[in-house]
Amino acid sequence: MENRLEHLLSTRRERLEPDTNAYRVVPEGMLWRGVSVDALAGRYLVSLRDAEMPKELEEWLRASWADVFIKRLAQGDKRAPHPMRPPAQPVRFPVLEHGVRLMMDMQSGYSQGLFIDQRDNRLRLRRICRPGMKALNLFAYTGAFSVCAAMAGAQTTTLDLAQACLTHCRENMQSNGVDPSLHFFCKGDALHWLGSFARQGRLFDVIILDPPTFSRDARGRVWRAERDYAELVKSAARCLAEHGRMLCTTNCRSLSSAAFRSMVEAGAPAGAQLEEQPMPFDFAPENYLKTVWIHS
Protein backbone atom coordinates (compact mmCIF):
# COMPACT_ATOMS: atom_id res chain seq x y z
CA MET A 1 0.00 0.00 0.00
CA GLU A 2 2.87 2.36 0.76
CA ASN A 3 4.17 1.90 -2.79
CA ARG A 4 0.68 2.62 -4.17
CA LEU A 5 0.43 5.85 -2.21
CA GLU A 6 3.90 6.97 -3.27
CA HIS A 7 3.03 6.16 -6.89
CA LEU A 8 -0.15 8.26 -6.72
CA LEU A 9 1.76 11.15 -5.20
CA SER A 10 4.52 11.05 -7.83
CA THR A 11 2.16 10.73 -10.81
CA ARG A 12 0.17 13.74 -9.64
CA ARG A 13 3.32 15.81 -9.33
CA GLU A 14 4.46 14.74 -12.79
CA ARG A 15 1.21 15.79 -14.48
CA LEU A 16 0.72 19.07 -12.62
CA GLU A 17 2.56 22.27 -13.38
CA PRO A 18 5.26 23.18 -10.82
CA ASP A 19 3.24 26.27 -9.87
CA THR A 20 0.38 24.10 -8.51
CA ASN A 21 0.68 22.53 -5.07
CA ALA A 22 -2.98 21.86 -4.15
CA TYR A 23 -4.40 18.61 -5.56
CA ARG A 24 -6.06 15.31 -4.69
CA VAL A 25 -3.67 12.47 -3.93
CA VAL A 26 -6.23 9.76 -3.14
CA PRO A 27 -9.72 10.16 -4.63
CA GLU A 28 -12.64 8.95 -2.55
CA GLY A 29 -13.32 5.29 -3.28
CA MET A 30 -10.07 4.57 -5.12
CA LEU A 31 -8.29 2.87 -2.23
CA TRP A 32 -10.81 3.08 0.60
CA ARG A 33 -14.52 3.71 0.70
CA GLY A 34 -15.33 7.18 2.03
CA VAL A 35 -11.68 8.27 2.29
CA SER A 36 -9.88 10.96 0.28
CA VAL A 37 -6.53 12.69 0.73
CA ASP A 38 -5.54 16.15 -0.53
CA ALA A 39 -2.04 17.63 -0.70
CA LEU A 40 -2.00 21.31 0.22
CA ALA A 41 1.34 23.10 0.03
CA GLY A 42 3.26 20.38 1.83
CA ARG A 43 0.41 19.45 4.17
CA TYR A 44 -2.21 16.70 3.93
CA LEU A 45 -5.96 16.91 4.49
CA VAL A 46 -7.73 13.56 5.01
CA SER A 47 -11.52 13.62 4.53
CA LEU A 48 -13.59 10.81 6.02
CA ARG A 49 -17.17 10.27 4.82
CA ASP A 50 -18.77 7.78 7.20
CA ALA A 51 -15.40 6.06 7.47
CA GLU A 52 -12.50 5.66 9.87
CA MET A 53 -8.85 6.38 9.19
CA PRO A 54 -7.31 3.30 7.50
CA LYS A 55 -4.37 1.97 9.50
CA GLU A 56 -2.03 1.81 6.49
CA LEU A 57 -2.86 5.39 5.53
CA GLU A 58 -2.21 6.61 9.07
CA GLU A 59 1.17 4.87 9.10
CA TRP A 60 2.14 6.41 5.75
CA LEU A 61 1.10 9.88 6.89
CA ARG A 62 2.97 9.64 10.18
CA ALA A 63 6.10 8.54 8.32
CA SER A 64 5.86 11.58 6.03
CA TRP A 65 6.48 14.05 8.90
CA ALA A 66 4.15 16.47 7.10
CA ASP A 67 1.36 18.29 8.94
CA VAL A 68 -1.80 16.20 8.65
CA PHE A 69 -5.38 17.37 9.25
CA ILE A 70 -8.45 15.14 9.47
CA LYS A 71 -11.96 16.24 8.52
CA ARG A 72 -15.19 14.30 8.96
CA LEU A 73 -17.80 14.83 6.26
CA ALA A 74 -20.88 14.01 8.32
CA GLN A 75 -24.07 15.90 7.47
CA GLY A 76 -24.38 19.00 9.61
CA ASP A 77 -20.83 18.71 10.95
CA LYS A 78 -19.22 22.12 10.44
CA ARG A 79 -16.22 21.57 12.69
CA ALA A 80 -12.76 22.49 11.46
CA PRO A 81 -10.32 19.67 10.66
CA HIS A 82 -8.29 18.46 13.62
CA PRO A 83 -4.54 17.91 13.39
CA MET A 84 -3.08 14.42 13.67
CA ARG A 85 -0.26 15.93 15.76
CA PRO A 86 0.68 19.48 16.72
CA PRO A 87 1.32 21.28 13.40
CA ALA A 88 4.85 22.47 12.68
CA GLN A 89 3.75 25.03 10.06
CA PRO A 90 1.14 27.81 10.11
CA VAL A 91 -2.44 26.57 9.88
CA ARG A 92 -3.35 29.57 7.70
CA PHE A 93 -1.23 29.50 4.56
CA PRO A 94 -1.30 30.11 0.78
CA VAL A 95 -1.49 27.38 -1.82
CA LEU A 96 -0.57 27.79 -5.47
CA GLU A 97 -2.91 26.96 -8.34
CA HIS A 98 -1.38 27.65 -11.75
CA GLY A 99 0.61 30.40 -10.06
CA VAL A 100 -2.38 31.97 -8.30
CA ARG A 101 -1.92 32.39 -4.53
CA LEU A 102 -5.04 31.48 -2.56
CA MET A 103 -5.31 31.33 1.22
CA MET A 104 -6.31 28.21 3.15
CA ASP A 105 -7.26 28.09 6.82
CA MET A 106 -7.29 24.79 8.69
CA GLN A 107 -9.08 26.43 11.61
CA SER A 108 -12.12 27.42 9.57
CA GLY A 109 -15.27 25.32 9.44
CA TYR A 110 -16.62 22.97 6.80
CA SER A 111 -14.40 24.27 4.00
CA GLN A 112 -10.90 25.62 4.31
CA GLY A 113 -11.02 28.46 1.78
CA LEU A 114 -10.71 26.76 -1.60
CA PHE A 115 -12.57 24.04 -3.50
CA ILE A 116 -9.68 22.41 -5.35
CA ASP A 117 -12.04 20.37 -7.56
CA GLN A 118 -12.76 23.64 -9.46
CA ARG A 119 -9.11 24.02 -10.54
CA ASP A 120 -9.73 23.34 -14.25
CA ASN A 121 -12.74 25.67 -14.36
CA ARG A 122 -10.71 28.50 -12.83
CA LEU A 123 -7.93 28.00 -15.37
CA ARG A 124 -10.45 28.07 -18.19
CA LEU A 125 -11.95 31.26 -16.80
CA ARG A 126 -8.53 32.93 -16.84
CA ARG A 127 -8.15 31.96 -20.50
CA ILE A 128 -11.60 33.30 -21.39
CA CYS A 129 -11.36 36.65 -19.63
CA ARG A 130 -9.48 39.63 -21.01
CA PRO A 131 -9.27 43.38 -20.34
CA GLY A 132 -12.57 45.18 -20.81
CA MET A 133 -14.72 42.21 -19.85
CA LYS A 134 -17.09 42.21 -16.89
CA ALA A 135 -17.39 39.08 -14.76
CA LEU A 136 -20.02 38.26 -12.13
CA ASN A 137 -19.17 35.66 -9.48
CA LEU A 138 -22.24 34.54 -7.54
CA PHE A 139 -22.06 32.45 -4.35
CA ALA A 140 -18.41 33.46 -4.47
CA TYR A 141 -17.22 32.05 -1.13
CA THR A 142 -13.60 33.31 -0.85
CA GLY A 143 -13.61 34.62 -4.41
CA ALA A 144 -11.10 32.34 -6.18
CA PHE A 145 -13.00 32.68 -9.46
CA SER A 146 -13.03 36.46 -9.06
CA VAL A 147 -9.27 36.52 -8.50
CA CYS A 148 -8.65 34.49 -11.66
CA ALA A 149 -10.93 36.70 -13.75
CA ALA A 150 -9.36 39.87 -12.37
CA MET A 151 -5.84 38.60 -13.03
CA ALA A 152 -6.85 38.15 -16.68
CA GLY A 153 -7.98 41.78 -16.84
CA ALA A 154 -11.73 41.52 -16.29
CA GLN A 155 -13.58 43.83 -13.93
CA THR A 156 -15.29 41.59 -11.38
CA THR A 157 -18.39 41.75 -9.24
CA THR A 158 -18.18 39.34 -6.32
CA LEU A 159 -21.32 38.37 -4.44
CA ASP A 160 -21.78 36.33 -1.26
CA LEU A 161 -24.02 36.26 1.80
CA ALA A 162 -21.08 36.43 4.21
CA GLN A 163 -19.03 39.59 4.69
CA ALA A 164 -16.11 37.47 5.88
CA CYS A 165 -15.99 35.76 2.47
CA LEU A 166 -15.87 39.10 0.66
CA THR A 167 -13.03 40.20 2.95
CA HIS A 168 -11.20 36.96 2.18
CA CYS A 169 -11.66 37.63 -1.54
CA ARG A 170 -10.10 41.09 -1.21
CA GLU A 171 -7.12 39.52 0.59
CA ASN A 172 -6.73 36.94 -2.16
CA MET A 173 -6.77 39.69 -4.77
CA GLN A 174 -4.11 41.69 -2.94
CA SER A 175 -1.93 38.57 -2.66
CA ASN A 176 -1.94 38.36 -6.45
CA GLY A 177 -1.25 42.02 -7.20
CA VAL A 178 -4.89 42.90 -7.93
CA ASP A 179 -6.28 46.16 -6.53
CA PRO A 180 -9.67 45.34 -4.92
CA SER A 181 -10.78 48.97 -5.18
CA LEU A 182 -11.11 48.50 -8.95
CA HIS A 183 -13.71 45.76 -8.44
CA PHE A 184 -17.18 45.46 -6.93
CA PHE A 185 -18.29 43.45 -3.88
CA CYS A 186 -21.95 42.78 -3.02
CA LYS A 187 -23.26 41.20 0.16
CA GLY A 188 -26.63 39.49 0.02
CA ASP A 189 -28.90 37.01 -1.70
CA ALA A 190 -27.92 36.06 -5.27
CA LEU A 191 -31.45 36.00 -6.70
CA HIS A 192 -32.18 39.41 -5.18
CA TRP A 193 -29.06 40.90 -6.75
CA LEU A 194 -29.72 39.24 -10.12
CA GLY A 195 -33.15 40.83 -10.19
CA SER A 196 -31.64 44.21 -9.35
CA PHE A 197 -28.95 43.87 -12.03
CA ALA A 198 -31.58 42.89 -14.62
CA ARG A 199 -33.76 45.90 -13.80
CA GLN A 200 -30.70 48.17 -14.11
CA GLY A 201 -29.79 46.63 -17.46
CA ARG A 202 -26.40 45.62 -16.07
CA LEU A 203 -24.86 42.90 -18.23
CA PHE A 204 -21.82 40.67 -17.76
CA ASP A 205 -19.61 38.91 -20.28
CA VAL A 206 -19.00 36.00 -17.91
CA ILE A 207 -21.17 34.73 -15.05
CA ILE A 208 -20.09 32.06 -12.56
CA LEU A 209 -22.77 29.97 -10.85
CA ASP A 210 -21.43 27.66 -8.15
CA PRO A 211 -24.18 27.62 -5.51
CA PRO A 212 -24.39 25.42 -2.43
CA THR A 213 -26.60 22.38 -2.82
CA PHE A 214 -28.88 23.74 -0.09
CA SER A 215 -29.35 27.20 1.39
CA ARG A 216 -31.89 29.29 3.26
CA ASP A 217 -32.27 33.04 2.78
CA ALA A 218 -32.98 35.70 5.41
CA ARG A 219 -36.72 35.15 5.00
CA GLY A 220 -36.41 31.42 5.59
CA ARG A 221 -36.99 30.42 1.97
CA VAL A 222 -35.18 27.21 1.05
CA TRP A 223 -33.16 26.82 -2.16
CA ARG A 224 -32.22 23.33 -3.41
CA ALA A 225 -29.99 22.63 -6.37
CA GLU A 226 -31.93 19.56 -7.54
CA ARG A 227 -35.15 21.60 -7.62
CA ASP A 228 -34.21 25.23 -8.31
CA TYR A 229 -31.08 25.30 -10.48
CA ALA A 230 -32.96 25.89 -13.75
CA GLU A 231 -34.62 29.00 -12.33
CA LEU A 232 -31.25 30.28 -11.13
CA VAL A 233 -29.79 29.88 -14.63
CA LYS A 234 -32.80 31.66 -16.12
CA SER A 235 -32.37 34.59 -13.72
CA ALA A 236 -28.64 34.83 -14.46
CA ALA A 237 -29.24 34.61 -18.21
CA ARG A 238 -31.12 37.94 -18.05
CA CYS A 239 -27.81 39.52 -17.03
CA LEU A 240 -25.63 37.76 -19.62
CA ALA A 241 -24.27 39.94 -22.40
CA GLU A 242 -24.56 38.93 -26.05
CA HIS A 243 -21.97 36.25 -26.87
CA GLY A 244 -21.35 35.88 -23.14
CA ARG A 245 -20.45 32.73 -21.26
CA MET A 246 -21.82 31.23 -18.09
CA LEU A 247 -20.25 28.59 -15.88
CA CYS A 248 -22.88 26.36 -14.28
CA THR A 249 -21.58 23.88 -11.75
CA THR A 250 -22.75 21.88 -8.74
CA ASN A 251 -21.38 19.24 -6.39
CA CYS A 252 -24.87 17.92 -5.59
CA ARG A 253 -24.33 14.16 -5.39
CA SER A 254 -28.04 13.32 -5.74
CA LEU A 255 -28.21 15.08 -9.12
CA SER A 256 -27.05 13.07 -12.15
CA SER A 257 -25.00 14.65 -14.92
CA ALA A 258 -27.88 14.18 -17.38
CA ALA A 259 -30.42 15.73 -15.02
CA PHE A 260 -28.12 18.67 -14.31
CA ARG A 261 -27.54 19.32 -18.01
CA SER A 262 -31.31 19.28 -18.57
CA MET A 263 -31.81 21.87 -15.84
CA VAL A 264 -29.10 24.12 -17.27
CA GLU A 265 -30.57 23.77 -20.75
CA ALA A 266 -34.04 24.67 -19.43
CA GLY A 267 -32.74 27.96 -18.03
CA ALA A 268 -30.22 28.85 -20.74
CA PRO A 269 -30.86 31.54 -23.38
CA ALA A 270 -32.54 30.35 -26.58
CA GLY A 271 -30.01 29.01 -29.06
CA ALA A 272 -27.19 28.80 -26.52
CA GLN A 273 -24.57 26.07 -26.85
CA LEU A 274 -23.81 23.84 -23.87
CA GLU A 275 -20.47 22.19 -23.17
CA GLU A 276 -19.81 19.74 -20.35
CA GLN A 277 -16.48 19.64 -18.52
CA PRO A 278 -15.09 16.65 -16.58
CA MET A 279 -13.51 16.81 -13.15
CA PRO A 280 -9.73 17.32 -12.87
CA PHE A 281 -7.70 14.18 -13.58
CA ASP A 282 -6.57 13.73 -9.98
CA PHE A 283 -10.19 13.23 -8.83
CA ALA A 284 -10.92 10.22 -11.05
CA PRO A 285 -12.92 8.06 -10.54
CA GLU A 286 -14.97 10.58 -8.51
CA ASN A 287 -17.67 12.24 -10.60
CA TYR A 288 -19.77 14.21 -8.14
CA LEU A 289 -18.93 17.63 -9.62
CA LYS A 290 -21.05 18.54 -12.61
CA THR A 291 -19.97 21.38 -14.92
CA VAL A 292 -21.71 22.88 -17.94
CA TRP A 293 -20.45 25.96 -19.78
CA ILE A 294 -23.07 28.03 -21.62
CA HIS A 295 -22.05 29.91 -24.77
CA SER A 296 -24.79 32.40 -25.62
DARA-V718321 format. One record per pair of residues at least 12 apart in sequence whose ideal C-beta (glycine too) atoms are under 6 Angstrom apart, sorted by the first residue. I is the first residue (numbers start at 0). J is the second residue. Records with the same first field share a line. If there is no record, write none. Layout:
I=J + J
This chain:
0=55
1=59
4=59
7=24
8=24
11=281
18=95 + 98
19=95 + 96 + 97
20=40 + 94 + 95
21=39 + 94 + 96 + 115
22=38 + 281
23=37 + 281 + 282
24=36 + 38
26=282 + 285
27=285
31=53
33=48 + 49 + 50
34=50
39=94 + 103
40=92 + 94
42=65 + 66
43=65 + 67
44=68
45=69
46=70 + 72
47=71
48=72
66=86 + 87 + 88
67=83
68=80 + 82 + 105
69=81
77=108 + 109
79=106 + 107 + 108
80=105
90=105 + 106
91=104
96=118
97=122
99=175
100=174 + 175
101=113 + 143 + 171
112=141
113=143
116=282 + 288
118=279
119=279
121=144 + 147
124=147 + 148
125=147 + 151
128=148 + 151 + 153
129=152
130=152
132=153 + 204
133=154 + 203 + 204
134=148 + 153 + 155 + 205
135=156 + 203 + 206
136=157 + 207
137=158 + 189 + 208
138=189 + 209 + 210
139=157 + 158 + 159
140=164
141=164 + 167 + 168
142=157 + 168 + 171
144=207
145=157 + 168
146=171 + 172 + 175
149=177
150=175
155=182
156=183
157=184
158=185 + 192
162=186
165=184
188=216
190=234
193=234 + 235
196=238
197=237 + 238
202=238 + 240
203=238
204=240 + 243
205=244
206=235 + 239 + 245
207=246
208=235 + 247
209=248
212=224 + 251
224=249 + 251
225=251 + 253 + 254
228=262
229=262 + 265 + 266
232=247 + 263 + 266
233=266
236=268
239=295
243=295
244=294
245=293
246=292
247=263 + 291
248=290
249=289
250=287 + 288
252=287
256=289
259=289
260=291
263=291
267=293
268=295
271=293 + 295
272=294
273=291
274=292
275=291
276=290
